[in-house]
Amino acid sequence: MDLFKMFSKSDNSKDIAKERLKLVLVHDRANVSPQFLEMIKGEILRVISDYMEIDEAGLEIKLTRTKRDVDDTSVPALVANIPIRKMKDNGKF
């Protein structure tokens, strides 16, 4: 979830408020700050961009909750949808 997109004029105020509330709830449940999530997002993008071109317009990285199969408990999960434009040929392989 891109924090800057929440302030774009293309969304109405109801949608903006809804996205902000989702962001606050997810971060509260996972016990991390929005700045920490943005730091993780930046690191993921930096590493992946060494190997492929990313379509950042369609990028979505968020924290959510998921159930573990082992004991059916709910744990935080980092979910990333990273559209890839093309793979880079860096001569590393």
Secondary structure by P-SEA (a helix, b strand, c coil): ccccccccccccaaaaaaaaaaaaaaaaaacccaaaaaaaaaaaaaaaaaccccccccbbbbbbbbbbcccbbbbbbbbbbcccccccccccc
